[in-house]
């Protein structure tokens, strides 16, 4: 074997090793970000995001995590549009960098749906239902892809579960969206719940936590089964007790079903956590205090 071939093989091995190491490093940073975000440590999450943007400024993951961070910031600020504008910018960057690809794979589809879901959630919060309808119209074909690949991995299964559940319940909850779904695969609420429950046991922590959260929300908002919802909230908050977004959502659920003793206990827990958390800004403190007012 001549020296040119040897150098070519060595160069190829170096590139492969470097690429694998870079992907592993990016994955570790991503996991660290979501661990901080789920823990309610927004300062640490911002620090991790800053490092990620320095290391991988043009990565799809960076765009997506930045959109996630500012989407959360929009919510816990009480709806400050300066955060929404940054969120939308990076969500659009993530989407636009992916839809140019000729052949999308599972991870590409998961990222597109994640980015569009961030914008969808904010538009629901803004009660901008025309934009919600537009968001749905642009993402439905990707949901269809996930349905056809739900057995590939837990990310596809999670998306398929969400689609199946909400495609069936959208008729009553979001009548402006429902006509768009008539031309796409029909939903199956029971199947959706089954898939989401399976995802709570996922080895991908991000998916298992999101599944617990979605089931908690579904059972108190849609299924009207507060006892089941409590089980999911308790499982979620056992892992991340300092997540005040989820704590206040649990409070809201208990209050909705007039569980006076339980929601007053939850209110006290939240008030104590706000006092103990020196990292919260005044804007964030005011938001969480307002969320627990009777």
N, C-alpha and C positions, 0 to 999 in steps of 0.2 A: 504494500500500500504506500503510495507516494506521500510526500509531506503535505501537498495541497489538500488531499483527501482527509488526512489526519486533522489538519487545521480546520477544515470545513466541519468535520464531525464534532470536534471540540467546541467550535463556535456554536453549533446547533444545540449541543448539550447545555452550554452556558445560557443560551437564550431560553431554552425550556425550563431550566432550573430557576432562572431569574423571574420568568413569567409566573411559574407556580408559586414562588415565594411572594411575589407582588400580589397575586390573587389571594393567597392565604393571609397576608398582612391586611389587605383591604377588608377581608371577611372578619378578621379579628377586631378591626376598628369599628366595623358596622355593628357587630355583636355588642361591643362595649358601649356604643352610642345608645342602642335600644335598651340595654340594661340600665343605663343612667336615666333615660327617658321614662321607662316603666317604673323606675324607683322614685320618680318625681324630683330628681336632682337636675334641675334645668341648667344650673351653672356648669356642672360637669358635662352635661350633654352638649352645651355650647362650646366648651373647651375641646371636646373630642371632635366636634364638627369643624372647628377652626383648624385643628391638626389635619383632618381629612382633606380639607380644601387646599392646604399647603402641599400635602403629599400627592394628592390625585385631583388637581383642579378641574380637569375636564372629564372626569369619570361619570358614567351614568349613575353609579351608586351615590356619588357626591351630590349630583343634582337632586336625586330622589330624597336623600337624607336631609338636605337643606330645605327642600319643600316640606318634608315632614316636620322639621323643627319649627319653621315659621307658621305652618298650619296649626301646630300646638300653641305657639305663641299668640296667634290670632285668637284662639279660643280662650286662653287663660288671661288675656288682656281685657276680655269683655267685648271683643270685636273691633280692635284697632286696625283700620284698613292699611296702615303702613306695613303691617306684618303680612296681610293678605297679598299685597302687591309683590313682595319678595317671594312669598310662597308660590304665587302664580308664575312668576318669572322662571323659577327653577323647575317647577312641575312641567311647564311647557318645554324647557330645555331637555328634560329627561324624555318626554314624549317625542319631541321632534328628532332627537338623536337616534331613536329606536324605529320610528315608522319609516325611516328611509331605507332600512334594511329589507332586502328582497325576501329572505326566508326567516321568519321569526321563530325562535325556540321557546320552550317553557319559561325560562327565566326572563326573556324579553317581554313576553305577554304578561307575566306577573308584575314586572316593573311598570309597564304601560297602565295596567289596571290600578296598581297602587298609586301612581301619580294622578290619574284621573279621579280616583276615589277621594284623594285629599281635596281636590277642587270641588268634587260633588258634595262632600260633607260641609264645606264652608258655604256653598251656595244654598244648601238646605238650612244652615244656621241663619243665613241672610234672608231666607224665605224668597229667594230668587228662583222660583220654580220653572220659569221659562229657560233659564240657564241650566237648571237641573236636567230638564228634558234634553237640551242640547248635549250636555255631558253624557247622558245615558245613550243617546243616539250614536255618539262617536265611539262608545266603548263596547256596545253590545256584541259586535262581531268577535271581540277578544274574549268575552264571556263564553261565546259559542265554542271558541277554540278550547278554553279551559274545560268545558263540559266534555268535549271529545277526548281530553287527555287527563281526566280526573284520576285515573289509576296510575299515572306516571309518577307522581310525587305528592306530598302533602300540600304544597303550595297550590297546585292545580285542584286538588280535592277541596281545599278551603274556599277557593273562588267559586267552584262549582256548587258547593253547599250554599254559599251566600246567594248565588244567582237563583238556584232552585227555590229557596225560601222566599226571597223578596219578589221574584217574578210572579209568584202566585198571590202574594199579599198586596202587591202594588195597586191592584184594581180598587181596593178600598182606601188605602193609605195615600196613594199618589195618582189620582185619576188622570192627571196631565201626562204622566209617563206611560201609563198602561197601554194606550193605543200603539206606542212604539214597539211594545213587546209582542203584539199580535203576529208580527211577521218573523218572529224568532222562536227558538225552542220554548215550549211551555214549561212552566215551573212545576215543582212537586215539593210542597211544603214538608211533608214527612221525610222525603229523601234528603232535603236540605238540612233538616235537623239531625238526621242520622250521620251525614257526612261531617257536619260541624262537631258533633260529639266524638266522632272518631279522631278528628284533628286535635282534640284536647289532649290526646295521648301521643302527639307527634314528638319525634326526637328533635325537631326544629322548634326551639323555645319560642321564637317569635310567632310561629303559627299556633302553638299550643296556647299561649297567652291571649292572642287575638281571638281565638275560638272561645275561650272561657268568657271573655268580655262580650263577644257578640251573643252568646247564649244567654248571659245575664240580661242584656238589653232586650233580646227577643222575648224572653219569658215574662218580663215585667211590662214591656210596652205593647207587645203584639198578642202573646198567648194568654196574658192576664193570669199568670200563675206565679204569684209573688213568692211562694214557698220554694219553688224550683229556682227562681231567680236568686233568692237569698243564698242557696247552696253554691251557685256559681260565683256570686259576689264574694262570699266568704272564702272560697278557694283562691280567688284572684288576689284578695287583700291579705290573705295569709302569706303570700309570696311577696307582695309589694304593698305593705301597709301604709307607706308614706306617699302613695300616689293620690293626691288630693282631688284630681279629676274623677277618679273612680270612686273615691270615698264620698264625694258630694253627689255623684250619680246614684250611689246606693242610698244615701239619705233621701234623695228625691223619690226613689222607688218606694221606700218605706212610708214616706209621707203621703204619697199618692194612694196607698192602700190603708191609710189611717192606722198604721201600726205605731201608735203614739209612744209607747214605752221604748220600742226599738229605735225609732227615728230620733228620739231625744238622747238616747245613749250614743247614737252615731253622731249627732250634732256636737255632743261634748268631746268626743274623740277628735273630730275635725278641728274644733276650736283649740284644743290642746296642741295639735300638730301644727297649726298655724303659728301659735305662740313659740313653739320650739324651733321652728324652721327659720333661721336667721338669713337664709339665702333667698327667700322670697322677696320680690320687689313690693313696694306699696301698691302698685297696680294689681299685682297678682293676689296679694292679701285681700284687697278690697273685693276682688272678683269672687274669691272663695267664701268670704264672709257673707257677701250678698247671696250666694248660692244656698246658704244654710239659714237664711232668714225665714221665720215662720209667718 
